[in-house]
């Protein structure tokens, strides 16, 4: 049988990707490890490598294809001894069948059984709904409606008859997006009349359809710019974060006088290369990353991730740092930041930020982390509250350093002050614990020598 090349899931949250370009053409000999194509995700451009050998018989999804679903068949490779022309000519039949169906069990396994209704669909990743590859392959038959547990719950809360919703999942299965579309009036079948009297859940934030919103503005007074995959993922994750995470905020002012003096001395002592350029140039943000990492080591109970059944207590401080890129942002992670010097953190952040802006980061470089830093000080922002990035339990919002008049030992003086706000997931880090963490951070920032020993 020919070897099927499917659109890979390059991150836990990926549902669709863009096929940027093929690096091999039909008829090329393929070896294990060869790079076949470049895939654009919402965060980066990734290379897809072959794991089998043969001849690339047929490309089913062309260069530049947008929103290709995960596990969709994109190409066929003729294995050893197979007729390449025969594989290519039979590609039409393979392409017409959904990828999920190709992986489905034999027909008899699809027949509905009494127990199948109660069994939850397997989950492949911690997302709002099961990943496409993991959804149930059972097909509706005999009037029964097949739906994911999440879809059933959402429909029940909204007072919508699940049987009145058209499913877009594998084999017509009703999934989360179908229920949300029905609630928003976005094209799915509306609930049966008797469901109208049932208590309805509060309207979703996206309760108005595109057409309803556009009618609020004068025709021709706006330009429509379709959301790219990054903006869609950011919107989805931020809504989930604010709806599911109980945010709690703590703000302190940090005196940067000692830190700025230490920074100037460290940078002045940096060795210079043959080009007369210093080997490193430490920024205030490098101190912030180091201080937060060490504060989490001083307050280990705050270096955690909340799950429904357990609390993950992390041994190291993996600090994600928000980096603005065209169309959105990404959070590359400085791993084990508490063990690294300021020069090492500075060099690593410069490399991560550069590759982030060109979308060359690998998933392991921006996924995970135990906390995050969002610094808008360079834009002159004095104070703000950041939204927690799941699965983190904390995020530190850093404002601009500015000269202010303060009172010290009864005397007024001018000092460079910086306001920072810690957002915490109150399920994992309560007020007192959060106060202990941000106090440890303030102590390290105001006494930076503690970061150097």
Buried (B, 14 or more C-beta within 10 A) or exposed (E): EBBBBBBBBBBEBBBBBBBBEBEBEBEBEBEEEBEBBBBBBBBBBBEBEBEEBBBBBBBBBEEEBEEBBBBBBBBBBBBEEBEBEEBBEBBEEBBEEBBBEEEBEEEEEBEBEEEEEEEEBEBBBEBBBBBBBBBBBBBBEEEEBBBBBBBBEBBBBBBBBBBBBEBBBBBBBBBBBBBBBBBBEBEBBBBEEEBEEEEBEEEBEBEBBEEEEEEEEEEEEEEEEEEBBBBBBBBBBBBEBEEEBEBBEBBBBBBBBEBBEBBEEBBEEBEEEEEEEEEBBBBBBBBBBBBBBBBBBBBEBBBBBBEEEEEEEBEBBBBBBBBBBEEBBBBBBBBEBBEBBBBBBBBBBBEBBEBBBEBEBBBEBBBBBBBBBBBBBEEEBEBBEBBBBBBBBBBBBBBBBBEBEBEEEEEEEEBBBBBBBBBBBBBBBBEEBBBBBBBBBBBBBBBBEBBEE
